[in-house]
Amino acid sequence: MEHKEYHIPKECLAAVVCNEGPNFHMEIQNVPVPEPGPDEVLIKLNITGLCMSDVHFCLNDLPVPPMSQFGVRSPGHEGAGIVVKLGSNVKNFKLGDRAGLKPIWNVCGSCELCWSDKECYCPSAVYTGLAQTGSYQQYVVSPALYTSPIPEGVSDEIAGPIMCSASTIYRSLMESGLKPGNWACFAGGGGGVGAQGVMLAKAMGFRPIVVDTGDLKRDLATKVAGAEAFVDFKTSKDVAEEVKMIADGKGAHGVFVTAPAAYNNAIALTGTRVGAIVMCIGLPSAGTAFLGADPNVFCFRNLTCRGTVVAGLADIDQTLKFAQRGALKQICEVVPFRELPEAMQRLRKGEIAGRIVADFNT
């Protein structure tokens, strides 16, 4: 492996955003292959996951600067591939090693947040696919010391989504403080983040309930991910009451909101449960969703609402280990990379059950 060399082309395929804003679309183009700096690796990606955050970056509807301000045209932050070139200072990777590209491209490494387990909140964090070219480009550079190694036994189709969606929900599950036997309700659990959350929750001993709609998402949540119950918000007479009755007649110990539209009813899903927590995960367009209640509810029920953003290196590593043990199944639809623009519009319209990834090799 030490003497392995890879032929690296001058150009590679990339999906680039055109007309950034509410009328954006994606195009497949040939772009230059980047050269890794002394402390970077060059990764040839095999797959990229598609995430709703990518849609938000293309729409430019989050409270962050637009992609164009950084000269970035390709979003994406769920990449899985192999290292094909090393910077002159790189010692922790070798050619042919499997590696992932994740939502945070790099951090400062020298602030109190980086010294704790909250490096993803570093004020100097560089966001992949926003301020740095993302995984919708086949060849990408990544800081060697902040690149996630992918272990054997975890396919690219599972590893890619772990870089963001699975590890993000893992972090939220950990921060919720739930204990084995507690009821975990996933509002929007028929999507990729929620379905992976259900699988991880089961592996951690929690009892998952999914709130979503449609037979496709019901089957994904119950038959594939393993949720104990599914509540269809379109056919249920009273979603909160149904969840309450499933969860011991009291309500969920923890509610994990992965779909922005679910914030309006999130607190109600805790029923009368004392000490419940609502975890905010899904990102709504800025100014479109609000979460709150009468302070008396918080006081008399010891209610907590808390938010998480994405995962750090340790969270990704732990989630990959869950996958190695078989706790995370493949839930993604795989499409050829050239079909990514159409897949992006399907994601935007909410037509995806589970996760979707694009394969650069087909």
N, C-alpha and C positions, 0 to 999 in steps of 0.2 A: 504493500500500500504506500510505502514511503516514496517509491519511485513512480507512482501512477501519475500520468498527465492526461489532461483533457483538452480536446480541441475546442476552443472557444471562438465562436463566430464574432464578427464585427457588429452584427445587428441581431436583434431578437424580436419576437412578437410581444406586443403590449396592447392592452385595452385602454384607450385614453378617453377622457371625458371631453366632450365638445359642448359648447354653449352652456357652460357652468351656470346653474340656477334652476328655476322651476321647470324649464323646458329642455333640460340636458338630454343628451344621448351619448352612447359609447360607440367608438369605432375601433376596429382592429388595425393596428399600424405596425410597421417595422421601425424600431428605434435603436439607437446605439447601445451596445453593451457597456455598462460602466466598468471602470477600473478600480479595484479595491485599493484603499489607502493602506499605509503601513500597519495599522491596527485593525484592519477589516478583512472579512472574507467575502468572496464572491460565491453566491448560491445560485445554482441552476434549479429552479422550482419545477416540480412535477405537477403539483396542483395548487390551486388557490381557492379558498373558501370565499363565498359572497356573504357579506354581513350588512344588516340594515344601516350600520354606521357609515358604510361606503356610500349608500344612497344619500344619507344626510350630507356627507361631504360634497357630493356632486350637486345636490340641491342648494348647498350653502345656506342651510336653515338652522344651524346650531350656533351658539354664542361663542364661536371661535373664528379666527380669520379664514378667508377662503383659500382653497388649494392654490389658486393662481397666484396668490401673494408670495408663495414659496417656490413658484415655478414648477409645481407638481401637477402632472396630468393623469397619472395612474394611481387610483386608490388601492385598497386591499391591505389586509393585515393578518391573513390566515394562510400563510404559505408553508409548504413542506417540500423539501428537495435535498440536494447534496452539495457539499462544498467542492468547488471546482478550481478555485485559485485562492492562495493565501497571501496576505500582506506580509511584508518583510519582518514584522515584529510578532507575528501570530505564533503562539506555542500551544494553545489549548485545542486546536482543531488540526486535522490532517486531511489531505485530499481524499474525497470519497466518503467522508463522514456525513451522516444525515443531520440536517439542521432545519430549524423553523424560523419563519419571519412572523413577528407578533405585533400587537398594537403599539407598544412603546418601542421605538427604534433605539433610543439611548437615553440615559439619565446622567446627571452630573457626577454622581458617586461620592459627593463630598458634603452633602447637607444632612440635617438630622432625619429627614424622611428617607433618604437613601441608606442611612445607617440603621434604619429600623426595617419593618416589613412593609413599608408604605412607599417604596421607591416610585411606584406608578403615579404618585401625586407630586413628584419632584417638580418644582416650578420651572426647571430647565428641561423638563422632559420633551423629547422630540417625538411627535406622533407619526407613526408609519401611515402612509397613504394620505397624509395631510401636509406635513412639513418635510416629508422624505418619500421618495418614490416607493410605492407599495407593491403588493404581491400580484397585481394585475399585469405585471411585467415579468417575463420568464427569468431573466438574469438580474439579480439585485445584490447590492452590497449591504453588509450588516456588520456592526461592531463586534469583533470576535468575543470580547468579554461580556457582551450583552446579547448573545445569540443562544437560542435554546437548542441543545442537542436532543435528537429524537432517538429513543432506544429501539433496539430490535424487538420485533413482536408487535409493533404498533404500525399499522398501515398508514400510508400518506393520507388516505381518505378520512381516517380517524384523527391523525395527528394534526392536519391542517386546521380543522375547526377547534381543536384543543387550544391552539395558540390564542384564540380569543373567546369564543362562546362558551366552551366547556370549562375552561379555567376561570373565566369571569364568574360563572354561576357557582363554581366550586368555592371561590373566594367569598361570595355572598353567603353560601351555606355555612362556611366556617365562621363568618362574622355574626351570623344570626344567633349563635349560641344555643341552637336547638340540641336536644338530647335524643338518644335512641328511643324510639317509641312515640316521639312527638309527631303531630300532624303538620305536614308541609304542603301548603296550597300554592300551586303554580298558576298564576293568572296569565294566560297566554301560553300555557304549557304544551300546546301542539306545535309550536315553532321550534327552531333548532336549539336555542338557548334553553328553553323550558324542558324540552324532551331530554336533553343531556343532563339537565338538573334533576329530573326525575330519576334517571339511572344512578347518578351520584348519590342522591338522597337515599335511595334504597340500599346502596352499598354502605352508607353511613348509619343505617338503622332507622331512618325516618320513614314515615308513612305518607306517601305522596297522593295528593288530590290534584287533578288538572281541571281548570276552567278554560274552555275554548269552544269551538263550534265545528260541526261537520263530521261525517263518518270517517273521512281520511285522517283527520287529526285525532279522533277518538281511537282508531285502531293503532296509530303511532304511539299515543300516550299509554294505552292499556296493554296492547298485545306485544309491542316492541319494547317500549321503555319500562313498562311494568307498574304504572300507576294503579293504586287500589280502587280509585273511583274517578269518573269523568262527569263533569257537569257541563251541559251544553247551554251556553248563555242565551242562545236564540230560542230554545224550546222550553227551558226551565221557567216555571211560574215565578220563582223567587230564588235566584242564584245564591244569595247570602244565606238564606234559611236552609237551602239544601246542603250547602257546605257545612253549616253549623250542625245539622243533624248527623251527617256522616262523621264529623269529628266530635264524637262523644256527646252530641247535643250542646256543645259549648262553642265550638269554632276552632279555626286553625291556630296552632301555636306560632306558626310563621307563615307569612304570605310573601311570595317572591314574584314581583311584578316584572314580567319580561315583555309585555305588550303595552305600549303607551296608553292605548284606549282603556286599559283596565285600571288605571289609577283612580278613576272616579268612584269605583266600588271597592277598592282594595281594603280599606279599614273595615268595612262591613263584613268582609270575609273572616275576620277574627271573632265575629259573634260577640259572646260575652266572656271570652277567654281572658283571664287576668294574666298579665305578664307577656302578652303576645307582642310580636314584632312584625312590622311591614318593611320588607327590603326592596328598595328602589333600584332597578337594574336597567330596564329598557329606557332608551333616551327619546323623549318626545321632541318635536320641533319646538324651538324656543318660544315660550309664552303660550303654549297651547294646552297644557295640562297642569293641574294643581292637586296637591294632596294635603288634607288637613281635616280637623274636626274640632268640636267644642273642647276647650282645655279640660273641662270636667271629665271627658272621656279618657284623656291621657292620665289624669290624676287618679280617678277612681278605679281604673283598670290597669294602671301601671303599663300603659301602652307605649311602645317605642316605634319610631319611624327612622329608618337609616338608609343611606345610599352607598353604593359601591360603584366604582368605575370599571377598570379592567384589572387583570392579574399581574403580579410580579413574577420574577424568575422562579421563585420557590413554589408558587402556586401552580405554575405551568408544569414544573417537574413532578409535583405530587399528582396532578391530574393525569399526566402521562403514565404514572405508575398504576393508577386505577385502570387505565386502558390496558396496560400490560397484563393485569390480573383478570382481564375480561369483563370488567364492570361497565365499560363503555362499548356499545355496539355501533356499527356503522349505520347512521340514520340519514346519510346524505344521498341526494340524487347527483349523479355524475354526468356532466355534459361536456362535449368537446369545447376547447377553449374558444374557437371561432364563434360558438353560440353564446358566449358570455353576454354580449349586448342584449340579446333577447331574454336571457335568464335574469339580467339586472332589472328589466322592466317587470318581469313576473314577480320578482322579490318586492319591488316598489308597490305593486298592486295587492300584495298579501296573498299571492297564489301558491306559495311554497309551504308544504308541510315538512317539518324537519329542517334539514340544512341542504344547501346546494353547493357543489364544488365544480370548478372547471379544470379539465385535464389538458395540460399543455402538449401532451404526447399523442392526442387523438384529434 
